[in-house]
């Protein structure tokens, strides 16, 4: 049996070890607490957008000048669902309808940043399951509801596509802090206003550049990548097709963007 004074020293050593372990645990807990607190303060609790401005944005422009049939509705819904799923954490998503801009700039039907799906969340910092729940309930479901509303059958007398592109470019693509810009357009891309209507024919883009109307609708996309969901509403009028697409390819390049994806939606 060890002498009493040795047993006391042994207990003292274990006490010191336990105290050190406790201090380490408290220190780690405090570090995570202040990390999470400082991290959350960087983002708006309602929109999940960075308080000092987002670095990535996806803008969706939806054309309701003609009614989509059932096949087109489902195809577009699936495509837009993938757009939503591809958003980076804290990337802004803004959804607009193509509309007249003569009296005011377009206002978004939806504007919010993705809180992240929890796929890359460390269990030591946050709960992946909780992150997924937040993404579904506070973001994904809201986007889905807006998309359902957007694809409902509807018609409009005019389709000011260029004016709408100009409006969202002014609002979103001029900020130099935004390094990643995406523009998603769901439309038949038939520009139709009183001043210029492609129903009267699609002129070569070089000819269009010489018009006063071109200067009126000039936009600055500032490197935005463009994805086009090309809905066939042509009705046999001979507008949709390679010549029409070529016009828009030149248009986006001239405006400082780039058409990176083209998806025809037949129906």
C-alpha positions as CSV (number, residue, x, y, z in Angstrom):
1,X,0.0,0.0,0.0
2,X,1.3,3.4,-1.0
3,X,2.0,5.9,1.8
4,X,-0.7,8.5,2.4
5,X,1.4,11.4,1.2
6,X,2.0,9.6,-2.2
7,X,-1.7,8.9,-2.6
8,X,-2.5,12.6,-2.0
9,X,0.1,13.6,-4.7
10,X,-1.4,11.1,-7.1
11,X,-4.9,12.5,-6.6
12,X,-3.5,16.0,-7.0
13,X,-2.0,15.1,-10.4
14,X,-5.3,13.6,-11.6
15,X,-7.1,16.8,-10.4
16,X,-4.7,18.9,-12.4
17,X,-5.2,16.7,-15.5
18,X,-9.0,16.9,-15.1
19,X,-8.8,20.7,-14.7
20,X,-6.7,21.0,-17.8
21,X,-9.1,18.8,-19.8
22,X,-12.1,20.8,-18.6
23,X,-10.4,24.1,-19.5
24,X,-9.6,22.7,-23.0
25,X,-13.3,21.6,-23.5
26,X,-14.5,25.0,-22.3
27,X,-12.0,26.8,-24.6
28,X,-13.1,24.7,-27.6
29,X,-16.8,25.3,-26.8
30,X,-16.2,29.1,-26.4
31,X,-14.3,29.2,-29.6
32,X,-17.1,27.5,-31.6
33,X,-19.7,29.7,-29.9
34,X,-18.0,32.9,-30.8
35,X,-17.2,31.5,-34.3
36,X,-20.8,30.7,-35.0
37,X,-22.0,34.0,-33.5
38,X,-19.5,36.1,-35.5
39,X,-20.3,34.0,-38.6
40,X,-24.0,34.4,-38.3
41,X,-23.6,38.2,-37.8
42,X,-22.2,38.4,-41.3
43,X,-25.5,37.4,-42.9
44,X,-29.0,38.8,-42.8
45,X,-31.1,36.4,-40.8
46,X,-34.1,36.8,-43.1
47,X,-32.5,36.7,-46.5
48,X,-29.3,34.8,-45.7
49,X,-27.4,37.3,-47.8
50,X,-24.0,38.7,-46.8
51,X,-24.4,42.0,-45.1
52,X,-21.5,43.5,-47.0
53,X,-23.0,42.3,-50.4
54,X,-23.1,39.0,-52.2
55,X,-20.3,37.7,-54.4
56,X,-22.5,35.6,-56.6
57,X,-26.0,36.0,-58.1
58,X,-28.4,34.2,-60.4
59,X,-31.2,36.2,-62.0
60,X,-34.1,34.4,-63.6
61,X,-36.2,36.2,-66.2
62,X,-39.5,34.6,-67.0
63,X,-41.6,35.4,-70.1
64,X,-45.4,35.0,-69.6
65,X,-46.4,36.6,-72.9
66,X,-47.7,33.2,-74.0
67,X,-49.2,30.2,-72.1
68,X,-47.0,27.1,-71.6
69,X,-48.6,23.8,-72.3
70,X,-48.4,21.0,-69.7
71,X,-45.2,19.4,-71.2
72,X,-43.4,22.8,-71.3
73,X,-44.5,23.6,-67.8
74,X,-43.1,20.3,-66.4
75,X,-39.9,20.6,-68.4
76,X,-39.3,24.2,-67.3
77,X,-40.1,23.4,-63.7
78,X,-37.4,20.6,-63.7
79,X,-34.8,22.9,-65.3
80,X,-35.4,25.7,-62.8
81,X,-35.3,23.2,-60.0
82,X,-31.8,22.3,-61.1
83,X,-30.9,26.0,-61.3
84,X,-32.0,26.3,-57.6
85,X,-30.1,23.2,-56.6
86,X,-26.9,24.5,-58.2
87,X,-26.8,27.7,-56.2
88,X,-23.8,28.2,-53.9
89,X,-24.3,28.9,-50.3
90,X,-25.2,32.6,-49.8
91,X,-25.6,33.1,-53.6
92,X,-28.5,35.4,-54.3
93,X,-31.4,34.2,-56.4
94,X,-33.7,36.9,-58.0
95,X,-36.8,36.0,-60.0
96,X,-38.5,38.5,-62.4
97,X,-41.2,38.6,-64.9
98,X,-40.4,40.1,-68.3
99,X,-42.5,43.3,-68.2
100,X,-42.7,46.9,-69.3
101,X,-40.1,49.2,-67.9
102,X,-41.2,52.6,-69.2
103,X,-42.4,53.9,-65.8
104,X,-40.3,52.0,-63.4
105,X,-37.6,49.3,-63.1
106,X,-38.7,45.7,-62.7
107,X,-39.3,44.5,-59.2
108,X,-38.4,40.9,-58.2
109,X,-41.1,38.4,-57.4
110,X,-38.5,36.7,-55.3
111,X,-35.1,37.8,-54.0
112,X,-33.2,35.8,-51.4
113,X,-29.8,34.0,-50.9
114,X,-29.4,30.3,-50.5
115,X,-28.7,29.3,-46.9
116,X,-26.9,26.2,-48.2
117,X,-28.2,22.6,-48.3
118,X,-26.0,21.3,-45.5
119,X,-24.0,19.0,-47.8
120,X,-20.6,20.6,-46.9
121,X,-21.4,21.4,-43.2
122,X,-19.1,19.9,-40.6
123,X,-21.0,18.1,-37.8
124,X,-18.5,19.6,-35.4
125,X,-19.8,23.1,-36.3
126,X,-23.4,22.8,-37.4
127,X,-26.0,20.1,-37.8
128,X,-26.3,19.0,-41.5
129,X,-29.8,17.8,-40.8
130,X,-30.8,21.2,-39.4
131,X,-29.1,23.0,-42.3
132,X,-31.1,20.8,-44.8
133,X,-34.3,21.6,-42.9
134,X,-33.7,25.3,-43.1
135,X,-32.8,25.1,-46.8
136,X,-36.0,23.2,-47.5
137,X,-38.5,25.2,-45.4
138,X,-37.1,28.7,-45.6
139,X,-35.7,28.7,-49.1
140,X,-36.4,25.8,-51.5
141,X,-40.2,25.6,-50.8
142,X,-40.5,29.4,-51.3
143,X,-38.7,29.2,-54.6
144,X,-40.9,26.3,-55.7
145,X,-44.1,28.2,-54.9
146,X,-42.9,31.2,-57.0
147,X,-42.0,28.9,-60.0
148,X,-45.4,27.3,-59.8
149,X,-46.9,30.8,-60.1
150,X,-44.6,31.7,-62.9
151,X,-45.5,28.8,-65.1
152,X,-49.3,29.1,-64.8
153,X,-51.0,29.7,-68.2
154,X,-51.1,33.4,-69.0
155,X,-50.8,35.8,-71.9
156,X,-49.5,39.4,-72.3
157,X,-49.8,41.8,-75.3
158,X,-46.1,42.7,-75.4
159,X,-42.8,41.1,-74.7
160,X,-40.1,43.7,-73.8
161,X,-37.3,41.2,-73.5
162,X,-34.4,43.6,-74.1
163,X,-35.8,46.2,-71.8
164,X,-36.2,43.6,-69.0
165,X,-32.6,42.4,-69.5
166,X,-31.5,46.0,-69.3
167,X,-33.4,46.5,-66.1
168,X,-32.0,43.5,-64.2
169,X,-28.5,44.3,-65.5
170,X,-28.7,47.8,-64.1
171,X,-29.9,46.5,-60.8
172,X,-27.7,43.4,-60.3
173,X,-24.7,43.2,-62.7
174,X,-22.9,46.5,-62.1
175,X,-21.5,45.7,-58.7
176,X,-17.8,44.9,-59.0
177,X,-17.9,42.8,-55.8
178,X,-20.1,40.2,-57.6
179,X,-17.6,37.9,-59.3
180,X,-20.1,35.3,-60.5
181,X,-23.1,36.5,-62.5
182,X,-25.7,34.2,-64.1
183,X,-28.7,35.2,-66.1
184,X,-31.4,32.5,-66.8
185,X,-34.1,33.3,-69.3
186,X,-37.2,31.3,-70.0
187,X,-38.8,32.7,-73.1
188,X,-39.5,32.3,-76.8
189,X,-37.1,35.3,-77.2
190,X,-39.5,37.0,-79.6
191,X,-39.0,40.7,-78.8
192,X,-42.4,42.4,-79.2
193,X,-42.9,46.0,-78.4
194,X,-44.5,48.9,-80.3
195,X,-41.0,50.2,-81.2
196,X,-39.5,47.0,-82.3
197,X,-41.2,43.6,-83.0
198,X,-39.6,40.5,-84.3
199,X,-43.0,39.4,-85.4
200,X,-42.3,41.7,-88.3
201,X,-39.1,39.8,-89.1
202,X,-35.7,39.1,-87.5
203,X,-33.2,41.5,-88.9
204,X,-29.5,40.7,-89.0
205,X,-27.9,41.8,-85.7
206,X,-25.4,44.2,-87.5
207,X,-28.4,46.0,-89.0
208,X,-30.1,46.1,-85.6
209,X,-27.0,47.7,-84.1
210,X,-27.4,50.7,-86.4
211,X,-30.9,51.5,-85.1
212,X,-31.8,54.1,-82.4
213,X,-33.7,51.3,-80.7
214,X,-30.5,49.4,-80.1
215,X,-29.0,52.4,-78.2
216,X,-32.3,52.7,-76.2
217,X,-32.1,49.1,-74.9
218,X,-28.3,48.9,-74.5
219,X,-27.4,46.8,-71.4
220,X,-24.2,46.0,-69.6
221,X,-24.1,42.3,-68.6
222,X,-20.5,42.6,-67.3
223,X,-19.4,39.1,-68.0
224,X,-22.7,37.4,-67.0
225,X,-23.2,33.8,-68.1
226,X,-26.5,33.3,-69.9
227,X,-28.6,30.2,-69.9
228,X,-31.5,30.2,-72.3
229,X,-34.6,28.0,-72.0
230,X,-35.9,28.6,-75.5
231,X,-39.7,28.0,-75.5
232,X,-41.3,27.3,-78.8
233,X,-44.3,29.5,-79.1
234,X,-43.7,30.2,-82.8
235,X,-46.9,28.5,-84.0
236,X,-45.4,27.9,-87.5
237,X,-44.7,31.6,-88.1
238,X,-41.0,30.8,-89.0
239,X,-39.5,33.1,-86.4
240,X,-37.9,30.6,-84.1
241,X,-34.9,28.8,-85.4
242,X,-31.1,29.1,-86.1
243,X,-31.4,32.7,-87.5
244,X,-33.3,33.8,-84.5
245,X,-30.9,32.1,-82.1
246,X,-27.9,33.6,-83.9
247,X,-29.3,37.1,-83.4
248,X,-29.5,36.6,-79.7
249,X,-26.0,35.1,-79.5
250,X,-24.6,38.3,-81.1
251,X,-26.8,40.3,-78.8
252,X,-25.5,38.8,-75.6
253,X,-21.9,39.1,-76.7
254,X,-22.5,42.8,-77.6
255,X,-23.9,43.4,-74.2
256,X,-20.9,41.9,-72.4
257,X,-22.4,38.5,-71.7
258,X,-22.0,35.0,-73.0
259,X,-24.6,32.4,-74.0
260,X,-23.2,29.3,-72.3
261,X,-26.3,27.0,-72.4
262,X,-29.2,26.7,-74.8
263,X,-32.1,24.4,-74.0
264,X,-35.0,24.2,-76.5
265,X,-38.4,23.5,-74.8
266,X,-40.6,22.0,-77.5
267,X,-44.2,21.1,-76.8
